[in-house]
Amino acid sequence: MNTFTIKDIENLTGIKAHTLRIWEQRYNLLLPRRKETNHRIYDNDALKALLRVAQLYHSGMKISRIAAMTPEEIRNATLEHLEGEHLYTSYVSQLIECSIEFDQPRFERIFHSILLHMGFEKCITKVIYPFLHRIGLLWVTGNVIPSQEHFASTIIRSKLIVATDGLNVSIASDDHYLTFLPEGELHEIPLLYVNYLLKKNGKQVTNLGPDVPLDDVTCFARYKKPSHVLTYMMTHVSKPDMHAYISLVKELGQQTKMLVMGPAVGHLAHVEGITVIKTAAELEAYAAIQ
């Protein structure tokens, strides 16, 4: 049984803690248990119920109306078809529920439903990334549900690999991309999506995977001489030395271009000899013209 703080609930539902406290006081909505310190704690059932409430609230339903509904009415309302951005929110909430309960068959059914509704790329960018962001906030803090995060990530990772292998495209240029995650960086899903986009654009890709020492990258690059070396930095855990990447660029020479992506480098406007790519769309545009 997991327990969640009100801050955890805020991260998972997208509802501010202050707003949750007001709902509790005004509508007696899902009263939490209290620790000896009087801090609120929520269990799995409370989280699932609040995810459904949040889903309806984000879709535009007034909280007073939601509070007047029975749990069964709320459950049925969340199963109704939603449109546009609200549909993305609905899917994120459902995937969080599946992760909490380790419900792999339902997780995969929902994933396939998303694919049918919006295609693979929107599935990843509009649903899977927001879902991983919410789960990841808890995983990074070390508070709760690391096993659920691993459970979900493993399923998503397998879907990305299958989708990439299934791309029916031929190599359209001599470009060869070497991709990797730096030492200490283990968040592989964004890099796998990068590999998918590159292959879709007809590029040859060699992926060294997560947690790769720079010496190993240098060894491969010297031997195979890729046209591009690309890394994705999701967190600041590893704090990579950008000077080391600049030195690598200088050693490999002008025939090899160095690309960096990810939230940990999004603040960089320019680094000598390195191209900073901030979004998947920018990468697709870059790959299309190279």
PyMOL commands that set and color helices and strands:
alter all, ss='L'
color gray80, all
select helices_A, chain A and resi 6-13+17-27+44-58+63-67+71-79+84-100+104-141+146-165+189-200+214-224+242-252+263-265+280-289
alter helices_A, ss='H'
color red, helices_A
select strands_A, chain A and resi 3-4+33-34+40-43+176-180+204-207+228-232+257-261+274-277
alter strands_A, ss='S'
color yellow, strands_A
deselect
rebuild
show_as cartoon
